[in-house]
Amino acid sequence: MSLRRRRADLDEGRAIVVVLRSGEGPAGEPERTVGTVARVIGVTPLENDAAMVRLRGEHLVRIPSGALLCGETQAPVTPVDETSGNAAPLDAARTVLQRYMAARAEAGLGGDVYPWLSNDPVTASHEVASLLQISWPEIQDILEAGNAASRLRKGLAIMERETELLRRLMSWEGS
């Protein structure tokens, strides 16, 4: 994650809540109610006081309504309940992810043709979201989809859509 201005409170080892959003701020954007607790694993200074922050996601949390819009920097958060609906479609996710990555590689966009997903449905749902080359709002929509099974199903639908688009693009360019 890159920041326009380095923040003094982003030290290595610190836990923060990350919410994906695009643009300059909340104007015109839907309010985000789900974030990821992430641990800062490194901070690299860049030019003009900017910084690159490396993070390791740990778990999802709900953010109180209006907290981000009010400029809160330390809003209380609650863990997202992951106990229900974890009969996640892991086998389907693995198969569709391989097809998606193969289509990316064939299109010259880069892709691991042997991607690996965790056996833990919660972790796998985050891995799928992080491997997709889609917009930040779409990734945030996956994270807000609910439990791990719902996130994986949403990720599956997007991977299938993107795979089909890549294949159509390749066949169009070849004709």
VMD Tcl script that draws the C-alpha trace (Angstrom):
set ca {
  {0.00 0.00 0.00}
  {1.39 3.42 -0.81}
  {0.74 6.60 1.14}
  {1.13 10.13 -0.10}
  {2.51 11.14 3.30}
  {4.41 8.95 5.70}
  {2.61 8.60 9.01}
  {4.65 8.44 12.20}
  {2.21 5.95 13.75}
  {2.82 3.24 11.11}
  {5.69 1.41 12.77}
  {6.70 -2.14 11.96}
  {4.65 -4.63 13.98}
  {1.71 -2.27 14.53}
  {-1.80 -3.52 13.79}
  {-4.01 -1.22 11.70}
  {-7.40 -1.48 9.99}
  {-7.23 -1.16 6.22}
  {-10.26 -0.14 4.17}
  {-9.96 -0.12 0.40}
  {-11.31 2.91 -1.37}
  {-10.49 4.80 -4.51}
  {-9.88 8.45 -5.23}
  {-9.26 11.27 -2.82}
  {-11.81 10.38 -0.18}
  {-15.36 9.46 0.67}
  {-17.09 12.05 -1.56}
  {-19.49 10.14 -3.79}
  {-18.24 6.75 -2.60}
  {-20.40 4.25 -0.72}
  {-19.60 4.01 2.97}
  {-17.39 1.00 3.72}
  {-18.34 -1.08 6.73}
  {-15.76 -3.88 6.52}
  {-11.99 -3.60 6.84}
  {-9.05 -5.91 7.35}
  {-6.89 -5.84 10.45}
  {-3.37 -5.93 9.06}
  {0.06 -5.94 10.65}
  {2.69 -3.53 9.32}
  {5.65 -5.65 8.23}
  {7.71 -2.90 6.63}
  {7.76 0.78 5.72}
  {9.88 2.10 2.84}
  {10.26 5.88 2.50}
  {9.66 7.26 -1.00}
  {10.20 10.69 -2.55}
  {8.26 13.75 -1.34}
  {7.59 12.28 2.13}
  {5.51 9.42 0.63}
  {5.88 5.84 1.87}
  {5.29 2.27 0.74}
  {3.80 0.17 3.54}
  {3.92 -3.65 3.41}
  {1.07 -5.32 5.29}
  {-0.02 -8.83 6.28}
  {-3.79 -9.19 6.61}
  {-5.03 -11.00 9.71}
  {-8.85 -10.87 9.90}
  {-11.96 -8.94 8.90}
  {-13.67 -6.41 11.16}
  {-16.82 -4.31 11.01}
  {-16.38 -0.56 11.22}
  {-19.09 1.52 12.93}
  {-21.34 3.38 10.51}
  {-20.11 6.91 9.91}
  {-16.73 6.40 11.60}
  {-14.73 6.82 8.39}
  {-16.81 9.73 7.19}
  {-16.19 11.62 10.42}
  {-12.43 11.30 10.05}
  {-12.06 8.88 12.97}
  {-8.59 7.44 13.20}
  {-9.26 5.09 16.12}
  {-12.84 3.90 15.72}
  {-13.82 0.77 17.69}
  {-14.18 -2.29 15.46}
  {-15.74 -5.73 15.97}
  {-14.61 -9.00 14.37}
  {-16.70 -10.33 11.49}
  {-18.35 -13.60 12.49}
  {-16.72 -16.33 10.39}
  {-18.39 -19.29 12.08}
  {-21.44 -19.68 9.83}
  {-21.47 -20.78 6.22}
  {-17.87 -21.96 6.02}
  {-18.68 -24.87 3.75}
  {-16.71 -22.81 1.26}
  {-16.32 -23.93 -2.35}
  {-12.55 -24.38 -2.12}
  {-12.22 -27.00 -4.85}
  {-14.20 -24.85 -7.29}
  {-12.13 -21.80 -6.31}
  {-8.90 -23.65 -7.03}
  {-10.10 -24.85 -10.44}
  {-11.47 -21.46 -11.51}
  {-8.35 -19.68 -10.21}
  {-6.13 -21.94 -12.34}
  {-8.23 -21.16 -15.45}
  {-8.14 -17.43 -14.66}
  {-4.36 -17.40 -14.17}
  {-3.83 -19.47 -17.34}
  {-5.95 -16.99 -19.33}
  {-3.91 -14.10 -17.88}
  {-0.67 -15.85 -18.84}
  {-1.94 -16.61 -22.37}
  {-2.94 -12.95 -22.79}
  {0.57 -11.86 -21.77}
  {-0.63 -10.21 -18.56}
  {1.32 -12.42 -16.19}
  {-0.19 -15.07 -14.03}
  {0.90 -17.99 -11.91}
  {-0.33 -21.12 -13.69}
  {0.07 -23.10 -10.45}
  {-1.60 -20.81 -7.91}
  {-1.97 -22.12 -4.38}
  {-4.89 -21.48 -2.05}
  {-4.93 -22.19 1.66}
  {-7.09 -25.02 3.01}
  {-8.62 -22.50 5.42}
  {-11.70 -20.99 3.70}
  {-11.26 -17.61 5.42}
  {-7.64 -17.29 4.29}
  {-8.46 -18.62 0.81}
  {-11.21 -16.01 0.35}
  {-8.67 -13.26 1.08}
  {-6.10 -14.87 -1.22}
  {-8.59 -14.96 -4.10}
  {-9.40 -11.27 -3.58}
  {-5.71 -10.37 -3.55}
  {-4.91 -12.36 -6.73}
  {-7.59 -10.74 -8.87}
  {-6.54 -7.90 -11.17}
  {-9.70 -5.85 -10.67}
  {-10.57 -2.43 -9.29}
  {-10.24 -1.61 -5.58}
  {-14.01 -1.13 -5.20}
  {-14.60 -4.64 -6.61}
  {-12.06 -6.10 -4.17}
  {-13.76 -4.25 -1.31}
  {-17.11 -5.66 -2.48}
  {-15.67 -9.17 -2.19}
  {-14.44 -8.45 1.34}
  {-17.88 -7.11 2.31}
  {-19.72 -10.12 0.85}
  {-20.15 -11.74 4.28}
  {-18.60 -15.01 5.38}
  {-15.81 -16.95 3.66}
  {-18.17 -18.98 1.47}
  {-19.91 -15.83 0.23}
  {-16.58 -14.13 -0.47}
  {-15.32 -17.17 -2.39}
  {-18.52 -17.38 -4.44}
  {-18.27 -13.69 -5.34}
  {-14.58 -14.17 -6.21}
  {-15.49 -17.20 -8.34}
  {-18.05 -15.19 -10.30}
  {-15.53 -12.42 -10.94}
  {-12.78 -14.88 -11.97}
  {-15.16 -16.58 -14.40}
  {-16.17 -13.18 -15.84}
  {-12.55 -12.04 -16.20}
  {-11.47 -15.37 -17.75}
  {-14.25 -15.11 -20.33}
  {-13.33 -11.49 -21.12}
  {-9.65 -12.40 -21.56}
  {-10.50 -15.31 -23.86}
  {-12.80 -13.15 -25.97}
  {-10.12 -10.47 -26.18}
  {-7.52 -13.03 -27.29}
  {-9.83 -14.50 -29.94}
  {-10.69 -11.01 -31.20}
  {-7.02 -10.01 -31.45}
  {-6.23 -13.26 -33.27}
  {-8.80 -12.69 -36.01}
}
mol new
graphics top color blue
foreach p $ca { graphics top sphere $p radius 0.5 }
foreach p [lrange $ca 0 end-1] q [lrange $ca 1 end] { graphics top cylinder $p $q radius 0.2 }
display resetview
